[in-house]
């Protein structure tokens, strides 16, 4: 089984990487890009029987810095 | 309107970042993590009327390195 975890900076936390992408898109001539936020996606191959709660535990302990990042878990 | 872009290393391309995460999860006592791939997720705030084709163009030109990365676009 697989799980997909999205880790994004929380709203209000400055995202310089996203800002750089927004600026670069403008410089390339793409108009109408009003904002960009960049985050991480982590795809986990898990042994059968691993629960969503265990994946959330992994997020809390390692995958996300919960002070500035939020995460969401999707079992697929 | 918004678009979400996922950028992942193609299969067969070594992913040292994902390997490091897999190893760290094992060291923390999470058994049964058989593989980890880490990628980027980019959320774009777009002006109304921006088409999916334009977002794909952004991916080809800036957001993904199509030699080693694949991308998928989701309009939300």
N, CA and C atoms of all chains as a GROMACS GRO file, in nm:
protein
  456
    1UNK      N    1   0.082  -0.120   0.000
    1UNK     CA    2   0.000   0.000   0.000
    1UNK      C    3   0.086   0.125   0.000
    2UNK      N    4   0.025   0.232  -0.040
    2UNK     CA    5   0.100   0.357  -0.052
    2UNK      C    6   0.032   0.470   0.024
    3UNK      N    7   0.111   0.564   0.064
    3UNK     CA    8   0.056   0.685   0.123
    3UNK      C    9   0.125   0.804   0.057
    4UNK      N   10   0.050   0.910   0.041
    4UNK     CA   11   0.109   1.034  -0.011
    4UNK      C   12   0.091   1.141   0.094
    5UNK      N   13   0.200   1.206   0.128
    5UNK     CA   14   0.197   1.312   0.229
    5UNK      C   15   0.232   1.445   0.162
    6UNK      N   16   0.149   1.544   0.185
    6UNK     CA   17   0.180   1.680   0.139
    6UNK      C   18   0.223   1.763   0.258
    7UNK      N   19   0.333   1.830   0.245
    7UNK     CA   20   0.382   1.919   0.350
    7UNK      C   21   0.394   2.059   0.290
    8UNK      N   22   0.317   2.152   0.346
    8UNK     CA   23   0.321   2.292   0.296
    8UNK      C   24   0.353   2.385   0.411
    9UNK      N   25   0.417   2.495   0.380
    9UNK     CA   26   0.434   2.600   0.481
    9UNK      C   27   0.297   2.652   0.520
   10UNK      N   28   0.278   2.680   0.648
   10UNK     CA   29   0.150   2.735   0.693
   10UNK      C   30   0.127   2.873   0.633
   11UNK      N   31   0.000   2.910   0.622
   11UNK     CA   32  -0.032   3.045   0.577
   11UNK      C   33   0.030   3.146   0.672
   12UNK      N   34   0.088   3.248   0.616
   12UNK     CA   35   0.150   3.350   0.699
   12UNK      C   36   0.299   3.330   0.715
   13UNK      N   37   0.346   3.210   0.685
   13UNK     CA   38   0.491   3.186   0.690
   13UNK      C   39   0.548   3.222   0.552
   14UNK      N   40   0.648   3.307   0.553
   14UNK     CA   41   0.708   3.353   0.428
   14UNK      C   42   0.764   3.235   0.350
   15UNK      N   43   0.741   3.233   0.220
   15UNK     CA   44   0.786   3.123   0.135
   15UNK      C   45   0.877   3.179   0.025
   16UNK      N   46   1.005   3.200   0.055
   16UNK     CA   47   1.095   3.262  -0.042
   16UNK      C   48   1.111   3.180  -0.170
   17UNK      N   49   1.102   3.047  -0.156
   17UNK     CA   50   1.115   2.960  -0.272
   17UNK      C   51   0.998   2.985  -0.369
   18UNK      N   52   0.878   2.990  -0.311
   18UNK     CA   53   0.760   3.018  -0.392
   18UNK      C   54   0.767   3.156  -0.456
   19UNK      N   55   0.815   3.254  -0.380
   19UNK     CA   56   0.829   3.389  -0.433
   19UNK      C   57   0.926   3.392  -0.551
   20UNK      N   58   1.035   3.316  -0.538
   20UNK     CA   59   1.134   3.310  -0.646
   20UNK      C   60   1.072   3.250  -0.771
   21UNK      N   61   0.990   3.146  -0.753
   21UNK     CA   62   0.924   3.083  -0.868
   21UNK      C   63   0.828   3.182  -0.932
   22UNK      N   64   0.751   3.254  -0.851
   22UNK     CA   65   0.654   3.351  -0.904
   22UNK      C   66   0.727   3.456  -0.988
   23UNK      N   67   0.838   3.503  -0.934
   23UNK     CA   68   0.914   3.606  -1.004
   23UNK      C   69   0.971   3.552  -1.135
   24UNK      N   70   1.022   3.430  -1.131
   24UNK     CA   71   1.081   3.372  -1.252
   24UNK      C   72   0.974   3.347  -1.358
   25UNK      N   73   0.854   3.307  -1.315
   25UNK     CA   74   0.746   3.287  -1.413
   25UNK      C   75   0.709   3.420  -1.480
   26UNK      N   76   0.705   3.526  -1.400
   26UNK     CA   77   0.678   3.659  -1.457
   26UNK      C   78   0.785   3.698  -1.557
   27UNK      N   79   0.911   3.673  -1.522
   27UNK     CA   80   1.022   3.709  -1.611
   27UNK      C   81   1.017   3.630  -1.742
   28UNK      N   82   0.960   3.510  -1.736
   28UNK     CA   83   0.947   3.427  -1.857
   28UNK      C   84   0.825   3.467  -1.941
   29UNK      N   85   0.750   3.564  -1.893
   29UNK     CA   86   0.636   3.613  -1.972
   29UNK      C   87   0.502   3.552  -1.936
   30UNK      N   88   0.498   3.472  -1.828
   30UNK     CA   89   0.369   3.418  -1.786
   30UNK      C   90   0.299   3.521  -1.697
   31UNK      N   91   0.199   3.585  -1.754
   31UNK     CA   92   0.124   3.684  -1.676
   31UNK      C   93   0.016   3.612  -1.596
   32UNK      N   94  -0.032   3.680  -1.496
   32UNK     CA   95  -0.149   3.628  -1.424
   32UNK      C   96  -0.115   3.524  -1.320
   33UNK      N   97   0.013   3.513  -1.284
   33UNK     CA   98   0.047   3.424  -1.172
   33UNK      C   99   0.050   3.511  -1.047
   34UNK      N  100  -0.051   3.497  -0.964
   34UNK     CA  101  -0.069   3.590  -0.852
   34UNK      C  102   0.001   3.546  -0.725
   35UNK      N  103   0.025   3.419  -0.715
   35UNK     CA  104   0.094   3.370  -0.596
   35UNK      C  105   0.142   3.228  -0.617
   36UNK      N  106   0.250   3.194  -0.553
   36UNK     CA  107   0.305   3.058  -0.564
   36UNK      C  108   0.347   3.014  -0.425
   37UNK      N  109   0.306   2.894  -0.387
   37UNK     CA  110   0.355   2.834  -0.262
   37UNK      C  111   0.417   2.700  -0.301
   38UNK      N  112   0.536   2.676  -0.250
   38UNK     CA  113   0.600   2.549  -0.283
   38UNK      C  114   0.611   2.462  -0.159
   39UNK      N  115   0.579   2.337  -0.175
   39UNK     CA  116   0.589   2.243  -0.064
   39UNK      C  117   0.651   2.113  -0.109
   40UNK      N  118   0.640   2.015  -0.021
   40UNK     CA  119   0.699   1.884  -0.050
   40UNK      C  120   0.588   1.780  -0.063
   41UNK      N  121   0.611   1.683  -0.147
   41UNK     CA  122   0.523   1.567  -0.150
   41UNK      C  123   0.611   1.444  -0.127
   42UNK      N  124   0.567   1.359  -0.037
   42UNK     CA  125   0.646   1.241  -0.001
   42UNK      C  126   0.559   1.119  -0.025
   43UNK      N  127   0.604   1.031  -0.112
   43UNK     CA  128   0.529   0.909  -0.141
   43UNK      C  129   0.595   0.794  -0.068
   44UNK      N  130   0.516   0.727   0.016
   44UNK     CA  131   0.568   0.618   0.098
   44UNK      C  132   0.512   0.484   0.049
   45UNK      N  133   0.601   0.389   0.029
   45UNK     CA  134   0.561   0.250   0.004
   45UNK      C  135   0.558   0.181   0.138
   46UNK      N  136   0.441   0.134   0.178
   46UNK     CA  137   0.428   0.082   0.314
   46UNK      C  138   0.390  -0.065   0.315
   47UNK      N  139   0.431  -0.135   0.419
   47UNK     CA  140   0.387  -0.273   0.437
   47UNK      C  141   0.236  -0.273   0.459
   48UNK      N  142   0.170  -0.378   0.414
   48UNK     CA  143   0.025  -0.388   0.434
   48UNK      C  144  -0.008  -0.379   0.582
   49UNK      N  145  -0.115  -0.311   0.612
   49UNK     CA  146  -0.158  -0.302   0.751
   49UNK      C  147  -0.111  -0.177   0.821
   50UNK      N  148  -0.028  -0.097   0.752
   50UNK     CA  149   0.013   0.029   0.814
   50UNK      C  150  -0.107   0.124   0.816
   51UNK      N  151  -0.131   0.184   0.929
   51UNK     CA  152  -0.251   0.267   0.941
   51UNK      C  153  -0.218   0.413   0.912
   52UNK      N  154  -0.323   0.488   0.883
   52UNK     CA  155  -0.308   0.631   0.860
   52UNK      C  156  -0.252   0.699   0.985
   53UNK      N  157  -0.291   0.647   1.102
   53UNK     CA  158  -0.241   0.706   1.228
   53UNK      C  159  -0.089   0.694   1.237
   54UNK      N  160  -0.037   0.581   1.189
   54UNK     CA  161   0.110   0.565   1.192
   54UNK      C  162   0.178   0.664   1.098
   55UNK      N  163   0.116   0.686   0.983
   55UNK     CA  164   0.174   0.782   0.888
   55UNK      C  165   0.170   0.923   0.948
   56UNK      N  166   0.061   0.955   1.018
   56UNK     CA  167   0.053   1.087   1.083
   56UNK      C  168   0.161   1.102   1.189
   57UNK      N  169   0.188   0.990   1.257
   57UNK     CA  170   0.295   0.988   1.356
   57UNK      C  171   0.430   1.018   1.290
   58UNK      N  172   0.451   0.958   1.172
   58UNK     CA  173   0.576   0.985   1.098
   58UNK      C  174   0.586   1.134   1.063
   59UNK      N  175   0.473   1.193   1.026
   59UNK     CA  176   0.472   1.336   0.992
   59UNK      C  177   0.511   1.420   1.113
   60UNK      N  178   0.449   1.387   1.227
   60UNK     CA  179   0.474   1.464   1.349
   60UNK      C  180   0.620   1.454   1.391
   61UNK      N  181   0.677   1.333   1.374
   61UNK     CA  182   0.811   1.310   1.428
   61UNK      C  183   0.922   1.344   1.330
   62UNK      N  184   0.895   1.336   1.201
   62UNK     CA  185   1.005   1.356   1.107
   62UNK      C  186   0.970   1.438   0.983
   63UNK      N  187   0.857   1.407   0.920
   63UNK     CA  188   0.837   1.458   0.784
   63UNK      C  189   0.803   1.606   0.780
   64UNK      N  190   0.736   1.655   0.883
   64UNK     CA  191   0.697   1.796   0.882
   64UNK      C  192   0.750   1.865   1.007
   65UNK      N  193   0.782   1.990   0.993
   65UNK     CA  194   0.815   2.075   1.107
   65UNK      C  195   0.685   2.146   1.143
   66UNK      N  196   0.615   2.093   1.242
   66UNK     CA  197   0.478   2.140   1.266
   66UNK      C  198   0.470   2.282   1.323
   67UNK      N  199   0.586   2.339   1.356
   67UNK     CA  200   0.584   2.480   1.398
   67UNK      C  201   0.548   2.569   1.278
   68UNK      N  202   0.604   2.537   1.164
   68UNK     CA  203   0.582   2.624   1.047
   68UNK      C  204   0.515   2.553   0.930
   69UNK      N  205   0.499   2.422   0.939
   69UNK     CA  206   0.443   2.348   0.826
   69UNK      C  207   0.317   2.272   0.866
   70UNK      N  208   0.226   2.260   0.770
   70UNK     CA  209   0.110   2.175   0.790
   70UNK      C  210   0.123   2.057   0.694
   71UNK      N  211   0.058   1.947   0.730
   71UNK     CA  212   0.069   1.829   0.643
   71UNK      C  213  -0.069   1.767   0.623
   72UNK      N  214  -0.082   1.694   0.516
   72UNK     CA  215  -0.203   1.614   0.495
   72UNK      C  216  -0.161   1.477   0.443
   73UNK      N  217  -0.234   1.377   0.487
   73UNK     CA  218  -0.202   1.238   0.453
   73UNK      C  219  -0.315   1.182   0.368
   74UNK      N  220  -0.277   1.112   0.263
   74UNK     CA  221  -0.375   1.051   0.172
   74UNK      C  222  -0.329   0.906   0.152
   75UNK      N  223  -0.414   0.811   0.187
   75UNK     CA  224  -0.378   0.671   0.164
   75UNK      C  225  -0.424   0.634   0.023
   76UNK      N  226  -0.334   0.574  -0.057
   76UNK     CA  227  -0.372   0.545  -0.197
   76UNK      C  228  -0.345   0.399  -0.234
   77UNK      N  229  -0.848   3.133  -0.962
   77UNK     CA  230  -0.839   2.988  -0.976
   77UNK      C  231  -0.701   2.940  -0.934
   78UNK      N  232  -0.697   2.813  -0.906
   78UNK     CA  233  -0.571   2.757  -0.856
   78UNK      C  234  -0.530   2.635  -0.937
   79UNK      N  235  -0.402   2.611  -0.939
   79UNK     CA  236  -0.352   2.487  -0.999
   79UNK      C  237  -0.252   2.427  -0.903
   80UNK      N  238  -0.249   2.295  -0.900
   80UNK     CA  239  -0.151   2.226  -0.819
   80UNK      C  240  -0.065   2.141  -0.912
   81UNK      N  241   0.065   2.158  -0.900
   81UNK     CA  242   0.159   2.083  -0.985
   81UNK      C  243   0.241   1.992  -0.896
   82UNK      N  244   0.247   1.865  -0.934
   82UNK     CA  245   0.335   1.770  -0.866
   82UNK      C  246   0.456   1.743  -0.954
   83UNK      N  247   0.572   1.754  -0.898
   83UNK     CA  248   0.694   1.723  -0.972
   83UNK      C  249   0.767   1.613  -0.897
   84UNK      N  250   0.785   1.499  -0.963
   84UNK     CA  251   0.854   1.385  -0.900
   84UNK      C  252   0.970   1.342  -0.988
   85UNK      N  253   1.073   1.288  -0.925
   85UNK     CA  254   1.180   1.227  -1.003
   85UNK      C  255   1.122   1.108  -1.079
   86UNK      N  256   1.167   1.088  -1.204
   86UNK     CA  257   1.119   0.973  -1.281
   86UNK      C  258   1.165   0.844  -1.217
   87UNK      N  259   1.089   0.738  -1.243
   87UNK     CA  260   1.131   0.607  -1.194
   87UNK      C  261   1.268   0.574  -1.252
   88UNK      N  262   1.353   0.519  -1.170
   88UNK     CA  263   1.486   0.482  -1.217
   88UNK      C  264   1.589   0.589  -1.186
   89UNK      N  265   1.543   0.711  -1.156
   89UNK     CA  266   1.636   0.816  -1.116
   89UNK      C  267   1.656   0.806  -0.965
   90UNK      N  268   1.781   0.798  -0.925
   90UNK     CA  269   1.813   0.784  -0.783
   90UNK      C  270   1.760   0.903  -0.704
   91UNK      N  271   1.700   0.876  -0.589
   91UNK     CA  272   1.641   0.981  -0.506
   91UNK      C  273   1.705   0.979  -0.367
   92UNK      N  274   1.820   1.042  -0.353
   92UNK     CA  275   1.892   1.036  -0.225
   92UNK      C  276   1.814   1.097  -0.110
   93UNK      N  277   1.734   1.199  -0.139
   93UNK     CA  278   1.654   1.263  -0.036
   93UNK      C  279   1.550   1.163   0.019
   94UNK      N  280   1.483   1.093  -0.072
   94UNK     CA  281   1.386   0.992  -0.030
   94UNK      C  282   1.453   0.879   0.047
   95UNK      N  283   1.572   0.838   0.002
   95UNK     CA  284   1.646   0.733   0.071
   95UNK      C  285   1.680   0.775   0.214
   96UNK      N  286   1.720   0.901   0.228
   96UNK     CA  287   1.754   0.953   0.361
   96UNK      C  288   1.633   0.950   0.452
   97UNK      N  289   1.516   0.986   0.397
   97UNK     CA  290   1.393   0.984   0.477
   97UNK      C  291   1.360   0.840   0.517
   98UNK      N  292   1.373   0.747   0.422
   98UNK     CA  293   1.343   0.606   0.453
   98UNK      C  294   1.432   0.557   0.566
   99UNK      N  295   1.559   0.591   0.557
   99UNK     CA  296   1.654   0.548   0.658
   99UNK      C  297   1.621   0.608   0.793
  100UNK      N  298   1.587   0.736   0.793
  100UNK     CA  299   1.556   0.804   0.919
  100UNK      C  300   1.430   0.748   0.982
  101UNK      N  301   1.330   0.714   0.900
  101UNK     CA  302   1.207   0.656   0.955
  101UNK      C  303   1.238   0.521   1.020
  102UNK      N  304   1.323   0.443   0.955
  102UNK     CA  305   1.365   0.314   1.014
  102UNK      C  306   1.434   0.336   1.148
  103UNK      N  307   1.523   0.435   1.152
  103UNK     CA  308   1.598   0.462   1.275
  103UNK      C  309   1.505   0.508   1.387
  104UNK      N  310   1.392   0.570   1.350
  104UNK     CA  311   1.296   0.615   1.451
  104UNK      C  312   1.203   0.502   1.496
  105UNK      N  313   1.220   0.385   1.437
  105UNK     CA  314   1.140   0.271   1.480
  105UNK      C  315   1.016   0.244   1.397
  106UNK      N  316   1.001   0.316   1.286
  106UNK     CA  317   0.887   0.288   1.198
  106UNK      C  318   0.925   0.174   1.105
  107UNK      N  319   0.871   0.056   1.132
  107UNK     CA  320   0.900  -0.058   1.046
  107UNK      C  321   0.804  -0.057   0.928
  108UNK      N  322   0.841  -0.130   0.827
  108UNK     CA  323   0.748  -0.149   0.716
  108UNK      C  324   0.744  -0.034   0.618
  109UNK      N  325   0.842   0.055   0.623
  109UNK     CA  326   0.850   0.158   0.519
  109UNK      C  327   0.944   0.104   0.413
  110UNK      N  328   0.886   0.064   0.300
  110UNK     CA  329   0.966  -0.008   0.200
  110UNK      C  330   1.031   0.083   0.098
  111UNK      N  331   0.979   0.200   0.083
  111UNK     CA  332   1.039   0.291  -0.013
  111UNK      C  333   0.982   0.430   0.006
  112UNK      N  334   1.063   0.529  -0.023
  112UNK     CA  335   1.018   0.668  -0.011
  112UNK      C  336   1.068   0.745  -0.134
  113UNK      N  337   0.980   0.821  -0.194
  113UNK     CA  338   1.020   0.911  -0.302
  113UNK      C  339   0.974   1.050  -0.261
  114UNK      N  340   1.063   1.145  -0.274
  114UNK     CA  341   1.025   1.281  -0.237
  114UNK      C  342   1.020   1.370  -0.360
  115UNK      N  343   0.919   1.449  -0.368
  115UNK     CA  344   0.905   1.541  -0.480
  115UNK      C  345   0.858   1.677  -0.433
  116UNK      N  346   0.822   1.760  -0.530
  116UNK     CA  347   0.777   1.896  -0.499
  116UNK      C  348   0.630   1.910  -0.534
  117UNK      N  349   0.564   1.993  -0.458
  117UNK     CA  350   0.428   2.032  -0.496
  117UNK      C  351   0.426   2.185  -0.502
  118UNK      N  352   0.373   2.236  -0.609
  118UNK     CA  353   0.372   2.381  -0.631
  118UNK      C  354   0.227   2.424  -0.652
  119UNK      N  355   0.181   2.511  -0.563
  119UNK     CA  356   0.043   2.561  -0.574
  119UNK      C  357   0.047   2.701  -0.634
  120UNK      N  358  -0.024   2.716  -0.746
  120UNK     CA  359  -0.024   2.843  -0.819
  120UNK      C  360  -0.159   2.910  -0.805
  121UNK      N  361  -0.158   3.036  -0.768
  121UNK     CA  362  -0.278   3.121  -0.772
  121UNK      C  363  -0.278   3.189  -0.908
  122UNK      N  364  -0.378   3.162  -0.988
  122UNK     CA  365  -0.375   3.210  -1.125
  122UNK      C  366  -0.491   3.304  -1.153
  123UNK      N  367  -0.468   3.395  -1.247
  123UNK     CA  368  -0.577   3.482  -1.294
  123UNK      C  369  -0.681   3.394  -1.363
  124UNK      N  370  -0.807   3.434  -1.353
  124UNK     CA  371  -0.913   3.357  -1.419
  124UNK      C  372  -0.884   3.347  -1.568
  125UNK      N  373  -0.914   3.233  -1.624
  125UNK     CA  374  -0.894   3.216  -1.768
  125UNK      C  375  -0.762   3.153  -1.805
  126UNK      N  376  -0.676   3.131  -1.705
  126UNK     CA  377  -0.551   3.062  -1.735
  126UNK      C  378  -0.582   2.916  -1.766
  127UNK      N  379  -0.528   2.866  -1.873
  127UNK     CA  380  -0.562   2.730  -1.914
  127UNK      C  381  -0.461   2.630  -1.860
  128UNK      N  382  -0.503   2.504  -1.858
  128UNK     CA  383  -0.414   2.396  -1.816
  128UNK      C  384  -0.292   2.390  -1.909
  129UNK      N  385  -0.314   2.420  -2.037
  129UNK     CA  386  -0.203   2.417  -2.133
  129UNK      C  387  -0.094   2.517  -2.093
  130UNK      N  388  -0.138   2.634  -2.043
  130UNK     CA  389  -0.039   2.734  -2.000
  130UNK      C  390   0.040   2.685  -1.879
  131UNK      N  391  -0.031   2.617  -1.788
  131UNK     CA  392   0.039   2.565  -1.670
  131UNK      C  393   0.139   2.458  -1.712
  132UNK      N  394   0.100   2.374  -1.809
  132UNK     CA  395   0.194   2.272  -1.858
  132UNK      C  396   0.317   2.338  -1.922
  133UNK      N  397   0.293   2.449  -1.989
  133UNK     CA  398   0.402   2.524  -2.049
  133UNK      C  399   0.497   2.575  -1.939
  134UNK      N  400   0.439   2.622  -1.828
  134UNK     CA  401   0.524   2.666  -1.714
  134UNK      C  402   0.609   2.549  -1.663
  135UNK      N  403   0.549   2.431  -1.658
  135UNK     CA  404   0.622   2.313  -1.611
  135UNK      C  405   0.739   2.283  -1.703
  136UNK      N  406   0.711   2.284  -1.834
  136UNK     CA  407   0.815   2.250  -1.932
  136UNK      C  408   0.930   2.351  -1.925
  137UNK      N  409   0.894   2.478  -1.905
  137UNK     CA  410   0.996   2.583  -1.914
  137UNK      C  411   1.067   2.612  -1.783
  138UNK      N  412   1.000   2.587  -1.670
  138UNK     CA  413   1.062   2.627  -1.544
  138UNK      C  414   1.045   2.527  -1.430
  139UNK      N  415   0.924   2.477  -1.411
  139UNK     CA  416   0.896   2.410  -1.284
  139UNK      C  417   0.957   2.270  -1.274
  140UNK      N  418   0.970   2.202  -1.388
  140UNK     CA  419   1.026   2.066  -1.385
  140UNK      C  420   1.145   2.057  -1.478
  141UNK      N  421   1.240   1.976  -1.439
  141UNK     CA  422   1.350   1.940  -1.528
  141UNK      C  423   1.309   1.809  -1.595
  142UNK      N  424   1.256   1.820  -1.717
  142UNK     CA  425   1.190   1.704  -1.778
  142UNK      C  426   1.288   1.593  -1.818
  143UNK      N  427   1.418   1.619  -1.806
  143UNK     CA  428   1.514   1.511  -1.830
  143UNK      C  429   1.502   1.405  -1.720
  144UNK      N  430   1.487   1.451  -1.598
  144UNK     CA  431   1.485   1.357  -1.486
  144UNK      C  432   1.356   1.361  -1.404
  145UNK      N  433   1.269   1.457  -1.434
  145UNK     CA  434   1.148   1.471  -1.352
  145UNK      C  435   1.022   1.460  -1.438
  146UNK      N  436   0.918   1.405  -1.379
  146UNK     CA  437   0.788   1.406  -1.445
  146UNK      C  438   0.697   1.498  -1.364
  147UNK      N  439   0.594   1.550  -1.431
  147UNK     CA  440   0.504   1.640  -1.360
  147UNK      C  441   0.360   1.606  -1.392
  148UNK      N  442   0.273   1.646  -1.302
  148UNK     CA  443   0.130   1.635  -1.331
  148UNK      C  444   0.062   1.763  -1.284
  149UNK      N  445  -0.038   1.804  -1.359
  149UNK     CA  446  -0.108   1.930  -1.333
  149UNK      C  447  -0.252   1.898  -1.296
  150UNK      N  448  -0.300   1.965  -1.195
  150UNK     CA  449  -0.436   1.946  -1.146
  150UNK      C  450  -0.495   2.086  -1.128
  151UNK      N  451  -0.603   2.116  -1.197
  151UNK     CA  452  -0.668   2.247  -1.180
  151UNK      C  453  -0.769   2.233  -1.066
  152UNK      N  454  -0.764   2.325  -0.970
  152UNK     CA  455  -0.854   2.312  -0.855
  152UNK      C  456  -0.933   2.440  -0.829
   0.00000   0.00000   0.00000
